[in-house]
Amino acid sequence: MKKPVIALAQIKYFETGASNIEKIKKYIKKAKKAKADIICFPETCVHRTKYLSPEHELIKEIRDECRKNSIWCIITEHLSIKKKDFNASILINREGKIKGIYKKINLYGDYVRAGKKIMVFNTDFAKIGIAICWDLAFPEIFQKMRKKGVEIVFSPSKWWYEPEAHNSNHKKNEIKILQALIFTRAYENRIYASVCNPVLKSKFQVSYSGIASPHKIVKEIIGKEGLINAEIDLKEMKKLRRIYET
């Protein structure tokens, strides 16, 4: 059985215009060249100002790019669904179809409705879950996903630090927190956990993306734009669960 490959795109936001559509399509192609099964983009990655519907033309362009490259994709944006606004992730499959939408449960300064439902999705390479940004700080979300059989959790984020959080070295210390969070979520649940952030000019933005197993940080990227990918060993994870859950 082929080991799945997952990819995270730590992209610079909105260098030209109001949307990131061309950059998103470029990184979908890069992920395909890296033989990734899925690529995850950061939180609110598509448009600078608009609330989009799942059927918006920009979403359709991304779906079409997924179909052309036969790759799964997670994009996260402020979405209007049935006249209600959410911070939500869209999961797109290899055929360019929307396979599910996860609505962020734990809001942090988001002027939108909170989601209520934890989601685990069946794909052709693994059972995956999505937790958006501040959701990462709530272990019960991951525990509930684990009970549903999740194997890999993606956390699209736009993680900022509070100035009063640290006395010095703010970004360096906040990166340690993110590393600890994904490592802890992976260790607690015997899964792979990841976080994907953007690169922004704001001094409060933490540009860190990483993939963790229960044993280590597998891949990470800090402070610059780029794509990281990792081969995931789901058989090894099953062995760990047999050992630790007896």
N, C-alpha and C positions, 0 to 999 in steps of 0.2 A: 504494500500500500504506500502510495506516494505521500511523503511528508508535506503538509501545506506550507506555503510561504506567505507571510503577512507583511504589509508595507505601511509605513506612516509617512505622510508628506508634511514636513514642517515648512510651510510656504510663507513668503512675505505677502502681506495683505495690501491689495488695492494700490499697487504702484502706478497704474494707469487706469483712469476711469472709475466707474462706480462698481464694476463687477470683476470677479476673479476668474471668469469663465475660461479664458484662453490658458491661464496658468493651470487651472484644474485639469483641462484636457491634456495639456503637456505632461503633467505628472501621472495621469492615467497611462499614457503611452510609456513613460519611464518605468512605471511599476510593471507593466506587461513585459518589457524588455528584461526586467529583473526576475521574470517568471513568477511574479506574485499572483496569488489567488484572489487577494482582496487588498484594496488600498483605503486607508482612512485619512480624511482631511480634518483640520481643526474646526472648532466651534464657529458658528456664524461666518462661514467661509465664502459664500456665493456672492452676496450683494451688500454694499455698504449701507444702504438706507432703506430699501424696500422690504416689506413683509411679503413673502412669496406664497403662492399656492403650490401644492405638490404637482400641479399640472402646468406650472409656469414654463415659458419657453426656455429659460436658462436651465431649469431642471431637465427638460426634454433633451437639451443639447448634451448634458452630462450623461443621461441615460443612453443616448445614441452612441456616445464615445465608449461607454462600457460594453455595449453590444459589439461595436467594431473590434474591440480588443479582448472580448470574452473574459471579462474580469468583474468581480464583485467590487462594490464601492460604498462607503459611508460618507454622506455629506450632511452637514448640520447647519441649520439656518432658522431664523424667525419665520415661522409658517403660519398662515391663516387657514384654518381648517373649520369648515362649517361656521364661518363668521366668528370664530374664537382664535385668539393668538397664542401660540406656543413656541418655546424654544425646543426644536425637535430634530432628530436625526432620521434621515431617509436611507434605508438599505436597498441598494439596487443590485440585481443579479446579472449574470453573464449575458442574458438576453436583453438587458436594458429595461427590465420590468421592476417596478417597485414591489419588493417582497414584504415590506413592513415599515412602520413609522414608530419610533420611540419618542415620547414626550418627556422632557426633563422634569424630574420630580422635585428635587431640592434646588430651589431658586436662590440666587445670590445677586440681588439688585436687578433682576430681570422683571421688566414691566409686562409680564405675560401671565397666562394661567399655568398653574403647576399640573404636570401629568400625574396620573394615579397608578398606572399599570407597569409592572416590571416585565420586560420582554426578553425572551430567548428565541433565537431564530435557527431553524435548520438550514444549513447550506450543504453544498456538495463536497465540502472539505472539513467541516467541523460544526459543532453547535456554538453559536456566538451570542454574546450579549453586548448591550450598549449602556454606558453610564456617562452622562454629560457633565463634564467639569466638576462642579461642587458635589455632585453625586458621589464622586470618588472618596469623599470624606465620611461616607456613611456605610459601614461594614454590612449592615443588614440587607442592603440592596444586593450586594455580591453573594451573601449567604442564600438569599432567596433564589438568585439565578443559579447558584450551584445545585440547589435542590431540584431545579428544573433540568439539570444535566449540562450546564454551560461548560465549555472547555477553554474558550478565549473571550476576554472582555476588552472592548475598545472604549476609550474615554476621550472623545473629541472635546477639546478644552480651549479656553482663552483665559488662562490662569494669571491673575494679578496678585501682587502682594500688597498688604497694608503697610504704610510707612512706619507705623508704630510696632509692627510685628518683630522687628529686629533692631538691635542697637547699631549694627554695622554689617557690611557685606550682605546687603539685603537679597540680591538675586542669588548669590551663592548659597545662602542659607535656605532660601525658598526652594531652590533646586533640590537640596537635600531632603526637604519635606516631600516633594513630588516623587523622588526616588524611593523614599521610605514608604509612601502610600502605595505605589504600584507593586513594590516588592512584598509588602505586608498583605495586600489583597490576594496576590498570587499564592503566598505561603499559607494563608488562612484557609484557602479554598482548594488548593492543589490544582490551580489553573494557570494559564498565561494571562497577564494583565498588562495593559498599555495605556499611555496617555499621549495625545497628539496636540501640540500647541502651534500657534503661528509665530512669525517674526513681525514685531511691530516696533514703531519708533518710540512708543510710550516707555518712560523709564520704569513704570510699574509692571510692565508685561514680562512674564517669565517665559523665555523662548527655550523650552526644554521638552523633548519628546523621547519616550523610551519604551522598551518592551522588557517585561520581567517574567521569569519563571519562578517557581518556589525556591530556587537555589541561588539565583543571581540576576543582575541586570544583563540581559542578553545583548541588547543594542541600545544606543542612545545618541542623540545629537543635541548640541548645546549652542545657542546664540547665533545660529546661522541657518540659512535656507538649505534644504536638502531632503533627500529621500533615504530612509533606512528600511531595511527588510531583514527578516529572520525566518529561518526554517524551524517549524514547530514540531516537536516530537510528542504526539498525542499518546503513543504507546507507553512512553516513559511516564507520562502523567497518570495513566491508568495504574501502572505499577506503584507509584507513590500513594495513590488513593487506597490501594489494597493494603499497603504497609501502615499508613497513618490512620486509616478509618476502621481498623479492626478493634 
